[in-house]
Amino acid sequence: MGADHRALVDELLADHRRSRDQLAEVQRALSAVACAAASPCGTVTATVSAHGALVALDIRDDAYRTHPPGALAQVVVGTVAEASARAARAADEVMAPVLPAGTDPAALRCGLADLSAAEVAPPVEEFDFERATWLESDRDGGAR
């Protein structure tokens, strides 16, 4: 291998190491994200991770006396939703500096980035009527 090729390989390996180090740093920062929200009435507090996992839920003892079960369920759901939104924004802030310019972290997190709904939809397989075997079952591999 010539000196030019060796220098190119060394440069590529160094770039790869820097990228891996940066990825590890981002992963560490994301794993440290935990955002809490409290309900307006103060009876429920929820904490959600950057990955959207509910990691803590605190329901005050008097919440059961303050709210009927259905209303308390709504308070919990709303509080968890607020904590999730905060955690998502915090995760976006972690991701934004390492993304290409103009990339929306929220769109990337939702799995869409710059893709249209048609690009994201699974492909639809056309049924081939001419090749269909009408007398044999496809469930047993067509063997009879």
Backbone bond lengths (Angstrom), bond angles and torsions (degrees), N, CA, C in turn:
res aa  C-N    CA-C-N  psi(-1)  N-CA   C-N-CA  omega(-1)  CA-C   N-CA-C  phi
1 M - - - 1.444 - - 1.525 107.51 -
2 G 1.319 116.50 130.72 1.458 120.94 -178.92 1.515 111.87 -72.85
3 A 1.320 115.33 165.16 1.468 121.54 -178.50 1.534 111.22 -59.99
4 D 1.354 116.49 -38.39 1.468 120.16 179.21 1.527 111.21 -62.61
5 H 1.329 115.44 -42.66 1.457 119.59 179.71 1.526 111.02 -67.74
6 R 1.313 117.10 -39.86 1.462 121.59 179.35 1.521 109.75 -62.61
7 A 1.323 117.89 -43.05 1.461 121.79 179.08 1.530 110.59 -64.08
8 L 1.334 117.03 -39.47 1.462 121.30 178.66 1.534 110.42 -65.25
9 V 1.321 117.24 -44.10 1.464 121.44 178.43 1.522 110.16 -62.93
10 D 1.324 117.76 -43.66 1.468 121.01 178.29 1.526 111.16 -61.06
11 E 1.322 116.15 -40.95 1.459 120.89 179.01 1.528 110.84 -65.73
12 L 1.325 117.18 -43.26 1.459 121.03 178.41 1.532 111.34 -63.25
13 L 1.325 116.60 -41.76 1.461 120.41 177.88 1.522 111.46 -64.33
14 A 1.313 117.22 -40.25 1.469 120.94 178.06 1.527 110.20 -64.38
15 D 1.336 117.26 -42.58 1.473 121.11 176.76 1.526 110.74 -60.54
16 H 1.321 115.30 -41.98 1.462 120.18 179.92 1.536 110.01 -63.14
17 R 1.307 117.26 -44.19 1.474 120.75 179.29 1.529 111.12 -62.70
18 R 1.336 116.66 -42.16 1.470 120.11 178.15 1.529 110.39 -62.51
19 S 1.314 116.87 -42.26 1.469 120.65 179.13 1.514 111.18 -63.41
20 R 1.333 117.41 -42.04 1.466 121.41 179.11 1.532 110.53 -65.80
21 D 1.326 116.97 -40.12 1.465 120.65 177.88 1.530 110.60 -63.58
22 Q 1.329 116.08 -42.39 1.455 121.00 179.12 1.533 110.47 -64.83
23 L 1.325 116.87 -41.50 1.459 121.18 177.96 1.528 110.55 -62.01
24 A 1.326 116.94 -43.56 1.466 120.63 178.59 1.529 110.72 -62.18
25 E 1.322 116.59 -39.94 1.464 121.04 178.77 1.525 110.84 -63.51
26 V 1.323 116.74 -43.60 1.465 120.75 178.96 1.532 110.18 -64.62
27 Q 1.323 117.03 -42.43 1.462 120.32 178.94 1.533 111.08 -61.80
28 R 1.331 116.55 -41.47 1.469 119.86 177.62 1.531 110.57 -63.00
29 A 1.321 116.18 -42.72 1.465 120.00 -179.97 1.530 110.91 -65.48
30 L 1.324 117.50 -40.77 1.464 120.42 178.41 1.527 111.27 -65.49
31 S 1.321 116.67 -39.11 1.462 118.73 -179.00 1.529 111.63 -69.50
32 A 1.317 117.67 -18.38 1.466 121.42 178.51 1.531 112.23 -85.99
33 V 1.328 117.43 -11.72 1.462 120.52 -178.44 1.528 109.77 -74.41
34 A 1.312 115.72 125.99 1.462 123.30 173.02 1.519 105.83 -150.93
35 C 1.309 116.88 114.76 1.459 121.04 -176.35 1.514 110.62 -114.64
36 A 1.324 114.95 135.85 1.457 121.57 -178.55 1.519 110.04 -109.27
37 A 1.325 113.82 154.67 1.462 121.64 172.89 1.519 107.10 -142.83
38 A 1.300 115.04 144.30 1.458 120.75 176.16 1.520 109.06 -111.90
39 S 1.306 116.14 145.49 1.465 120.11 177.69 1.526 109.31 -66.58
40 P 1.326 117.91 154.14 1.468 120.29 179.34 1.529 112.72 -56.17
41 C 1.329 116.89 -32.41 1.468 120.08 179.86 1.518 112.47 -83.55
42 G 1.341 116.45 -9.69 1.457 121.12 176.65 1.517 115.48 80.61
43 T 1.310 117.86 6.05 1.466 119.20 -177.26 1.526 113.35 -87.21
44 V 1.329 117.38 -15.86 1.470 121.16 -177.03 1.520 109.34 -131.93
45 T 1.332 115.85 135.24 1.462 122.37 172.51 1.521 107.75 -129.57
46 A 1.343 115.69 130.81 1.462 121.08 -179.94 1.517 109.28 -124.02
47 T 1.336 116.13 144.32 1.464 122.31 176.22 1.515 108.05 -125.10
48 V 1.344 115.62 131.39 1.466 122.39 -176.00 1.520 109.13 -126.77
49 S 1.340 116.04 142.11 1.472 121.44 178.65 1.524 110.88 -82.41
50 A 1.331 115.45 171.91 1.465 120.87 178.31 1.525 111.56 -62.54
51 H 1.318 116.71 -23.69 1.469 120.94 -179.18 1.521 111.75 -90.49
52 G 1.338 117.00 5.29 1.454 121.03 176.50 1.512 115.05 86.92
53 A 1.323 117.75 9.14 1.467 120.82 179.78 1.526 109.94 -84.85
54 L 1.311 115.63 134.12 1.456 120.90 173.52 1.526 107.15 -73.62
55 V 1.332 117.32 114.56 1.470 120.65 -175.98 1.520 112.83 -104.25
56 A 1.331 117.47 -16.48 1.464 120.30 176.72 1.521 109.23 -156.01
57 L 1.311 114.99 143.69 1.460 121.19 177.12 1.521 107.16 -143.29
58 D 1.323 115.85 119.06 1.456 121.09 179.94 1.521 107.96 -116.01
59 I 1.327 114.96 122.43 1.459 121.16 177.05 1.523 106.89 -118.83
60 R 1.331 115.03 117.76 1.470 118.82 -178.88 1.526 110.55 -61.85
61 D 1.306 115.72 149.70 1.467 121.31 -178.91 1.526 112.79 -56.09
62 D 1.329 116.98 -36.53 1.469 119.42 -177.20 1.531 113.22 -79.99
63 A 1.332 117.83 -3.83 1.463 120.51 -179.11 1.520 111.53 -60.89
64 Y 1.318 117.08 -33.00 1.462 120.88 -179.24 1.526 112.18 -72.12
65 R 1.340 115.96 -24.63 1.459 119.63 176.72 1.531 110.70 -88.08
66 T 1.334 116.36 -28.18 1.463 121.49 -177.60 1.528 112.05 -78.13
67 H 1.327 116.33 -35.70 1.467 120.99 -174.94 1.519 111.14 -125.19
68 P 1.323 118.00 138.08 1.460 119.22 169.49 1.535 108.32 -67.09
69 P 1.334 118.81 159.82 1.468 121.12 -173.80 1.530 114.75 -50.83
70 G 1.305 118.42 -45.73 1.471 120.78 -179.23 1.523 112.40 -63.42
71 A 1.319 115.61 -41.09 1.465 119.62 179.47 1.524 110.65 -68.65
72 L 1.337 116.51 -39.11 1.464 119.64 178.06 1.532 110.46 -64.01
73 A 1.314 116.26 -39.34 1.467 119.72 177.13 1.528 109.93 -59.91
74 Q 1.322 117.57 -42.16 1.469 121.21 178.64 1.533 111.02 -64.54
75 V 1.329 117.23 -38.89 1.467 121.18 177.67 1.528 109.45 -62.84
76 V 1.325 117.11 -44.01 1.467 121.11 179.30 1.523 110.14 -62.65
77 V 1.320 117.45 -48.46 1.472 121.14 -178.77 1.526 110.66 -60.91
78 G 1.312 117.80 -44.67 1.464 121.01 179.65 1.522 112.54 -64.95
79 T 1.315 116.23 -39.05 1.464 120.39 -179.83 1.524 110.69 -68.84
80 V 1.327 117.04 -42.26 1.465 120.62 176.97 1.531 110.04 -63.71
81 A 1.319 117.88 -39.50 1.467 121.05 178.37 1.526 111.01 -62.08
82 E 1.326 117.29 -41.36 1.471 120.30 178.61 1.520 110.87 -66.01
83 A 1.328 117.39 -43.10 1.469 120.46 177.79 1.524 110.30 -63.24
84 S 1.322 117.24 -38.58 1.476 121.35 177.97 1.521 111.00 -63.13
85 A 1.319 116.85 -43.20 1.468 120.76 179.05 1.530 110.65 -62.79
86 R 1.313 116.77 -41.34 1.468 120.25 178.48 1.530 111.08 -65.05
87 A 1.325 116.02 -42.71 1.466 119.77 179.40 1.531 110.82 -65.36
88 A 1.300 117.12 -37.63 1.468 120.68 178.21 1.530 110.51 -64.07
89 R 1.334 116.50 -43.47 1.474 119.62 178.02 1.526 110.64 -63.31
90 A 1.329 116.81 -40.34 1.469 120.21 178.83 1.529 110.45 -65.11
91 A 1.321 117.54 -40.30 1.468 121.15 177.56 1.527 110.14 -64.54
92 D 1.318 117.18 -39.06 1.471 121.01 177.40 1.525 110.95 -61.31
93 E 1.331 116.56 -39.40 1.466 120.72 178.81 1.527 111.34 -65.37
94 V 1.326 116.74 -35.05 1.465 120.63 177.27 1.530 110.18 -68.78
95 M 1.324 116.23 -41.33 1.466 121.18 -174.53 1.532 113.43 -78.11
96 A 1.311 118.03 -33.39 1.470 121.79 -171.87 1.529 114.24 -51.89
97 P 1.330 120.10 -44.32 1.468 118.87 -176.96 1.527 114.89 -66.18
98 V 1.327 117.91 -21.22 1.472 119.30 -177.16 1.525 112.70 -101.04
99 L 1.322 116.87 -0.03 1.462 120.56 179.19 1.517 110.71 -92.04
100 P 1.325 117.14 155.63 1.471 119.59 175.88 1.526 110.76 -59.53
101 A 1.316 115.66 149.98 1.461 121.47 -179.89 1.526 109.88 -54.32
102 G 1.326 115.27 136.46 1.455 120.59 177.58 1.525 114.31 85.84
103 T 1.322 118.21 -2.31 1.456 121.00 179.51 1.523 109.28 -82.77
104 D 1.311 116.64 130.41 1.457 122.25 178.97 1.524 108.58 -88.35
105 P 1.343 117.95 111.25 1.471 119.52 -178.79 1.525 112.90 -58.30
106 A 1.336 117.67 -34.96 1.462 120.45 -179.48 1.530 110.63 -65.40
107 A 1.315 117.29 -41.69 1.469 120.38 178.50 1.523 110.30 -65.83
108 L 1.315 116.08 -38.52 1.465 120.44 178.24 1.525 110.49 -66.30
109 R 1.336 116.80 -42.55 1.461 121.60 179.11 1.513 111.12 -62.25
110 C 1.322 116.82 -35.80 1.466 120.94 179.92 1.523 111.97 -79.74
111 G 1.326 116.21 -5.88 1.450 119.74 176.26 1.510 114.60 88.42
112 L 1.322 118.01 9.72 1.454 119.27 -176.99 1.521 113.04 -105.74
113 A 1.322 117.01 -35.89 1.467 121.75 -174.86 1.516 108.49 45.60
114 D 1.335 118.02 -119.89 1.465 119.68 -179.20 1.527 111.60 -105.76
115 L 1.325 117.20 20.73 1.452 121.16 -178.87 1.525 110.88 -85.60
116 S 1.312 116.07 147.60 1.463 120.63 175.46 1.526 108.42 -85.58
117 A 1.311 116.41 166.70 1.464 120.72 179.02 1.526 110.57 -60.35
118 A 1.333 117.69 -36.38 1.469 121.21 179.48 1.528 111.28 -65.65
119 E 1.332 116.59 -34.63 1.460 119.48 179.48 1.526 112.08 -72.44
120 V 1.315 116.80 -27.35 1.454 121.52 -177.62 1.529 111.58 -85.59
121 A 1.330 117.40 -29.20 1.466 121.57 -177.10 1.524 110.61 -61.46
122 P 1.335 115.98 142.36 1.466 118.21 178.07 1.528 110.27 -65.70
123 P 1.327 116.96 150.14 1.464 118.99 -179.59 1.529 110.39 -66.27
124 V 1.306 115.52 144.41 1.452 121.24 178.22 1.516 107.71 -98.10
125 E 1.332 115.84 123.79 1.455 119.54 179.54 1.516 109.46 -84.01
126 E 1.292 115.75 132.49 1.454 121.52 177.11 1.520 108.31 -80.88
127 F 1.332 116.80 140.04 1.455 120.56 176.76 1.524 108.04 -84.70
128 D 1.301 116.73 127.57 1.460 122.02 -178.53 1.527 108.92 -93.57
129 F 1.335 116.06 97.77 1.461 120.77 -177.37 1.522 112.33 -65.70
130 E 1.317 117.06 -32.26 1.461 119.89 -177.68 1.515 112.63 -70.33
131 R 1.318 117.90 -26.96 1.460 120.78 -178.63 1.525 112.34 -101.13
132 A 1.323 116.74 0.77 1.461 120.61 -177.19 1.524 110.60 -69.44
133 T 1.306 115.30 143.40 1.455 121.84 174.98 1.515 106.63 -103.78
134 W 1.318 114.95 109.92 1.453 119.51 -172.62 1.525 113.27 -85.18
135 L 1.305 118.11 -21.39 1.458 120.78 -175.53 1.514 112.97 -97.81
136 E 1.299 117.53 -17.66 1.452 121.25 -177.91 1.518 109.53 -109.61
137 S 1.296 115.75 146.28 1.456 121.06 -179.32 1.519 110.30 -82.39
138 D 1.326 116.30 134.71 1.473 120.43 175.72 1.517 111.16 -75.96
139 R 1.326 118.50 -17.81 1.455 121.30 -177.58 1.519 112.17 -67.84
140 D 1.304 117.59 -30.47 1.471 119.82 -179.65 1.513 111.27 -105.48
141 G 1.322 115.72 24.68 1.455 120.29 176.96 1.527 112.72 73.71
142 G 1.330 117.11 15.60 1.464 120.24 177.59 1.511 113.33 82.60
143 A 1.308 117.99 0.53 1.467 120.21 -178.33 1.518 110.03 -82.42
144 R 1.292 115.33 137.04 1.475 120.81 176.59 1.486 108.89 -136.23
